[in-house]
């Protein structure tokens, strides 16, 4: 009886070992596929980053090297299909020239969805990479915006969700500090305008002329903001004051993300 039980146990143990070995083999293969998938994605990311870097240079701008991430898993099935769920592009320290003045964007994040690109395009860098929708979020520093307004001592910042201004102004022989907020208007074509309508100054003389001078100053700094041309055909839709600067939200549709403008 003992010998019969011994013979029965051996096939079970052998079968268990085969099953464990098969599972380990599957795990190893899955790991190799995942590594290959990630390597292929990295190649595509570098290709797209090179294209974006050329765009920035051709638009007369400068930035740190673009950071590109191709979303969606697995990547290789997206390659075969020629369609990608998402491509994220991060640009840092973007600087461009507007009417001779430097406009700084500490960050510009672009999110492209439903991107079409053939395998040959990714392999050779030739051809179009087209995104169905592109959304961008950038930040304009208050320092560069103040430089555009070109008023000595003027500073801009965020206060209670609004664009706030502080500036020294000579009024009837007195050096007063004018403060107030601005309305930010975005036009249909993405033009941005600042309208300072409600300014005041502590110690302002209670005479009509003093109030007129403050109003004149408000009009002088109420300007159209000459934003730099955004890449990927992005059109500004909203501008919101944030502690770090003006946050610009833009979008576009059916955009070749590897061609200028």
C-alpha positions as CSV (number, residue, x, y, z in Angstrom):
1,X,0.0,0.0,0.0
2,X,2.8,2.5,0.9
3,X,4.4,1.9,-2.5
4,X,1.1,2.6,-4.3
5,X,0.7,5.9,-2.4
6,X,4.2,6.9,-3.3
7,X,3.6,6.3,-7.0
8,X,0.4,8.4,-6.8
9,X,2.1,11.4,-5.2
10,X,4.9,11.6,-7.8
11,X,2.8,12.5,-10.8
12,X,0.9,15.2,-8.8
13,X,4.2,16.8,-7.7
14,X,5.6,16.6,-11.2
15,X,2.4,18.2,-12.6
16,X,2.5,20.9,-10.0
17,X,6.1,21.7,-10.9
18,X,5.2,21.9,-14.6
19,X,2.3,24.3,-13.8
20,X,4.6,26.5,-11.6
21,X,7.2,26.6,-14.4
22,X,4.6,27.5,-17.0
23,X,3.3,30.4,-14.8
24,X,6.9,31.6,-14.2
25,X,7.5,31.5,-18.0
26,X,4.4,33.5,-18.6
27,X,5.5,36.2,-16.1
28,X,8.9,36.4,-17.7
29,X,7.4,36.8,-21.2
30,X,5.0,39.4,-19.9
31,X,7.9,41.3,-18.4
32,X,9.8,41.2,-21.6
33,X,6.8,42.4,-23.6
34,X,6.3,45.3,-21.1
35,X,10.0,46.2,-21.4
36,X,9.8,46.1,-25.2
37,X,6.6,48.2,-25.1
38,X,8.3,50.8,-22.9
39,X,11.4,51.0,-25.1
40,X,9.2,51.5,-28.2
41,X,7.3,54.3,-26.4
42,X,10.6,56.0,-25.4
43,X,11.7,56.0,-29.1
44,X,8.5,57.6,-30.1
45,X,8.7,60.2,-27.3
46,X,12.2,61.2,-28.4
47,X,11.1,61.6,-32.0
48,X,8.2,63.8,-31.1
49,X,10.4,65.8,-28.6
50,X,12.8,66.5,-31.5
51,X,10.0,67.8,-33.7
52,X,8.7,70.1,-30.9
53,X,12.1,71.4,-30.2
54,X,12.4,72.4,-33.9
55,X,9.0,74.1,-33.7
56,X,10.0,76.2,-30.8
57,X,13.2,77.3,-32.5
58,X,11.5,78.1,-35.8
59,X,9.0,80.4,-33.9
60,X,11.9,82.5,-32.6
61,X,11.4,81.2,-29.1
62,X,13.5,79.4,-26.5
63,X,12.7,76.7,-23.9
64,X,14.3,73.9,-22.0
65,X,14.2,70.6,-23.8
66,X,10.6,69.4,-24.2
67,X,9.4,66.5,-22.1
68,X,7.1,64.1,-24.0
69,X,5.0,61.2,-22.7
70,X,2.9,58.9,-24.8
71,X,0.0,57.7,-22.8
72,X,-2.0,54.5,-23.1
73,X,-1.0,50.9,-22.6
74,X,0.1,48.8,-24.4
75,X,1.9,51.2,-26.7
76,X,2.7,48.6,-29.4
77,X,-1.0,48.0,-30.1
78,X,-1.4,51.7,-30.6
79,X,1.5,51.7,-33.1
80,X,-0.2,48.9,-35.1
81,X,-3.5,50.9,-35.1
82,X,-1.8,54.2,-35.9
83,X,-3.8,56.0,-33.2
84,X,-2.7,57.0,-29.7
85,X,-4.9,57.9,-26.7
86,X,-2.8,60.8,-25.4
87,X,0.5,62.6,-25.9
88,X,1.6,65.0,-23.2
89,X,4.2,67.7,-24.0
90,X,5.7,69.8,-21.3
91,X,7.7,73.0,-22.1
92,X,9.5,74.8,-19.3
93,X,11.0,78.4,-19.2
94,X,9.5,79.4,-22.6
95,X,10.6,82.8,-23.8
96,X,9.5,84.6,-26.9
97,X,9.8,88.2,-28.2
98,X,6.7,90.4,-28.5
99,X,7.2,93.9,-29.9
100,X,10.7,93.8,-28.6
101,X,9.8,92.8,-25.1
102,X,10.5,89.3,-23.6
103,X,7.4,87.4,-22.5
104,X,8.1,84.6,-20.2
105,X,6.1,81.5,-19.8
106,X,7.6,79.5,-16.9
107,X,5.5,76.5,-18.1
108,X,3.4,75.4,-21.1
109,X,1.7,72.0,-20.8
110,X,0.1,70.6,-23.9
111,X,-2.3,67.6,-23.9
112,X,-3.0,66.0,-27.3
113,X,-5.8,63.4,-27.5
114,X,-6.7,60.8,-30.2
115,X,-3.4,61.3,-32.0
116,X,-3.0,59.7,-35.5
117,X,0.5,58.8,-36.6
118,X,1.7,56.0,-38.8
119,X,4.5,53.6,-37.9
120,X,6.6,55.0,-40.7
121,X,6.2,58.5,-39.4
122,X,7.4,57.6,-36.0
123,X,10.3,55.6,-37.5
124,X,11.5,58.2,-40.0
125,X,10.2,61.5,-38.5
126,X,8.6,62.2,-41.9
127,X,4.9,62.8,-42.2
128,X,2.2,64.3,-40.0
129,X,1.3,63.5,-36.4
130,X,-2.3,64.8,-36.1
131,X,-4.2,65.3,-32.9
132,X,-8.0,65.4,-32.8
133,X,-8.0,67.8,-29.9
134,X,-5.2,69.7,-28.2
135,X,-5.5,71.5,-24.9
136,X,-2.8,73.8,-23.5
137,X,-2.2,75.5,-20.2
138,X,0.5,78.1,-19.8
139,X,1.7,80.6,-17.3
140,X,2.7,84.2,-18.0
141,X,4.8,85.7,-15.3
142,X,3.7,88.9,-13.7
143,X,7.2,90.4,-14.1
144,X,7.1,90.1,-17.9
145,X,3.6,91.5,-18.0
146,X,4.6,94.5,-15.8
147,X,7.5,95.1,-18.2
148,X,5.0,95.3,-21.1
149,X,3.0,97.9,-19.3
150,X,6.2,99.9,-18.8
151,X,5.3,101.9,-15.7
152,X,8.0,102.6,-13.2
153,X,7.4,100.8,-9.9
154,X,4.2,99.1,-11.1
155,X,3.7,95.5,-9.8
156,X,1.0,93.0,-10.7
157,X,-0.2,90.0,-8.7
158,X,-3.2,87.9,-7.7
159,X,-5.6,89.0,-5.0
160,X,-8.8,87.1,-4.2
161,X,-8.8,85.6,-7.7
162,X,-8.4,88.9,-9.5
163,X,-5.5,90.6,-11.2
164,X,-4.3,93.3,-8.8
165,X,-2.1,96.3,-9.5
166,X,0.0,98.6,-7.3
167,X,1.8,101.6,-8.7
168,X,3.2,104.9,-7.5
169,X,1.6,107.9,-9.2
170,X,2.2,111.6,-8.8
171,X,-1.1,113.4,-8.2
172,X,-1.4,117.1,-7.6
173,X,2.2,117.3,-6.3
174,X,1.8,114.2,-4.1
175,X,3.4,110.8,-4.5
176,X,0.5,108.3,-3.9
177,X,0.2,104.6,-4.2
178,X,-2.6,103.6,-6.5
179,X,-4.1,100.1,-6.1
180,X,-7.0,98.2,-7.7
181,X,-8.0,95.3,-9.9
182,X,-8.5,94.6,-13.6
183,X,-11.0,92.8,-15.7
184,X,-9.4,90.3,-18.1
185,X,-11.2,90.1,-21.4
186,X,-10.6,87.3,-23.9
187,X,-11.8,87.9,-27.5
188,X,-13.1,85.4,-30.0
189,X,-9.7,85.0,-31.7
190,X,-7.9,84.6,-28.4
191,X,-6.9,88.3,-27.9
192,X,-6.4,89.2,-24.3
193,X,-7.1,92.7,-22.9
194,X,-6.6,94.2,-19.4
195,X,-9.2,96.8,-18.3
196,X,-8.4,98.7,-15.1
197,X,-11.7,100.4,-14.1
198,X,-11.6,100.5,-10.3
199,X,-8.4,102.2,-9.0
200,X,-8.0,104.2,-5.8
201,X,-5.3,105.7,-3.7
202,X,-5.1,106.3,0.1
203,X,-4.9,110.0,0.8
204,X,-6.3,110.9,-2.6
205,X,-7.4,114.6,-2.5
206,X,-11.2,114.9,-2.5
207,X,-11.3,117.0,-5.7
208,X,-12.6,116.1,-9.2
209,X,-9.2,116.7,-10.8
210,X,-7.5,114.1,-8.5
211,X,-10.1,111.5,-9.5
212,X,-9.7,112.3,-13.2
213,X,-5.9,111.8,-12.9
214,X,-6.5,108.4,-11.4
215,X,-8.9,107.5,-14.1
216,X,-6.4,108.6,-16.8
217,X,-3.8,106.4,-15.2
218,X,-6.2,103.4,-15.2
219,X,-6.9,104.0,-18.9
220,X,-3.2,104.2,-19.7
221,X,-2.5,100.7,-18.3
222,X,-5.6,99.2,-19.8
223,X,-4.1,97.5,-22.8
224,X,-4.3,94.7,-25.2
225,X,-1.8,92.0,-24.2
226,X,0.4,91.0,-27.2
227,X,0.8,87.3,-26.3
228,X,3.4,85.3,-28.2
229,X,2.1,82.9,-30.9
230,X,1.3,79.6,-29.2
231,X,2.4,76.4,-30.9
232,X,0.0,73.7,-32.2
233,X,-2.5,76.4,-33.4
234,X,-3.7,76.9,-29.9
235,X,-6.2,79.7,-29.3
236,X,-6.6,81.3,-25.9
237,X,-10.0,80.6,-24.3
238,X,-9.6,81.7,-20.7
239,X,-7.1,83.7,-18.6
240,X,-7.1,83.4,-14.8
241,X,-4.9,85.1,-12.2
242,X,-3.0,82.7,-10.0
243,X,-0.3,83.3,-7.4
244,X,2.5,82.3,-9.8
245,X,1.2,84.3,-12.8
246,X,-1.6,84.5,-15.3
247,X,-2.8,81.0,-16.2
248,X,-3.7,80.8,-19.9
249,X,-6.0,78.0,-21.1
250,X,-6.1,77.3,-24.9
251,X,-7.3,74.7,-27.3
252,X,-7.4,73.6,-30.9
253,X,-8.8,70.7,-33.1
254,X,-7.3,68.6,-35.8
255,X,-3.8,69.8,-35.3
256,X,-0.5,68.6,-36.9
257,X,1.5,68.6,-33.7
258,X,4.8,68.1,-35.6
259,X,4.5,71.2,-37.8
260,X,4.9,74.8,-36.9
261,X,2.0,77.0,-35.6
